[in-house]
């Protein structure tokens, strides 16, 4: 068990460190990237949906979104169904930085997947899914597959 927990801890840290330089070049942090990532996955995502996905406080997300808006990486507009809800979309600049950082993550994951083999990848996904609370599993499934 300890070995599995240690691998999770150190692998997570290494994966995120792999993007820190690129984020720093853009003057962004990991919280900014997490927001950009999920907005890229679901253009039109509302603030409340993003709050639920990230599991952070409204105040923390507010700071991140305001900074991304100020830097012309994200735009907000009233929701289509509920005008009070703010829908989030990436600008061209936001899409470009999200894609550049995603490339680094994809390359790291691809190399690890290749080294481990398909059976191990399937097992990794199964263990990762089992670690999620059931309501989170459905939320992840709804994101789709890419």
ZIHUJO-V688178 format. One record per pair of residues at least 24 apart in sequence whose ideal C-beta (glycine too) atoms are under 10 Angstrom apart, sorted by the first residue. I is the first residue (numbers start at 0). J is the second residue. Records with the same first field share a line. If there is no record, write none. Layout:
I: J / J
This chain:
3: 126
7: 126 / 127 / 130
10: 107 / 111 / 123
13: 107 / 111
14: 103 / 104 / 107 / 108 / 111
15: 104 / 107
16: 107
17: 100 / 103 / 104 / 106 / 107 / 108
18: 99 / 100 / 101 / 102 / 103 / 104 / 107
19: 100 / 103
20: 103
21: 96 / 99 / 100 / 102 / 103 / 104
22: 96 / 99 / 100 / 103
24: 96 / 99
25: 70 / 72 / 92 / 95 / 96 / 99 / 100
26: 66 / 70 / 96
27: 63 / 66 / 67 / 70 / 72 / 96 / 100
28: 63 / 66
29: 100
30: 55 / 59 / 60 / 62 / 63 / 66 / 67
31: 62 / 63 / 64 / 66 / 67 / 70 / 72 / 73 / 93 / 96 / 97 / 100
32: 63 / 96 / 97 / 100 / 101 / 104
33: 60 / 63
34: 60 / 63 / 64 / 66 / 67 / 72 / 73 / 87 / 89 / 93 / 97
35: 63 / 67 / 72 / 73 / 87 / 89 / 93 / 94 / 96 / 97 / 98 / 100 / 101
36: 89 / 97 / 100 / 101 / 104
37: 87 / 97 / 142
38: 64 / 67 / 72 / 73 / 74 / 86 / 87 / 88 / 89 / 93 / 94 / 97
39: 88 / 89 / 93 / 94 / 96 / 97 / 98 / 101
40: 97 / 101 / 142 / 143 / 145
41: 86 / 87 / 88 / 141 / 142 / 143
42: 86 / 87 / 88 / 89 / 94
43: 76 / 78 / 79 / 86 / 87 / 88
44: 85 / 86 / 87 / 88
45: 75 / 78 / 80 / 81 / 83 / 84 / 85 / 86 / 87
46: 75 / 78 / 84 / 85 / 86 / 87
47: 78 / 81 / 83 / 84 / 85
48: 84 / 86 / 87 / 138
49: 85 / 87
51: 134 / 135 / 138
52: 135 / 138 / 139 / 142
54: 135
67: 92 / 93 / 96
68: 93
70: 96
72: 96 / 97
101: 145
105: 145
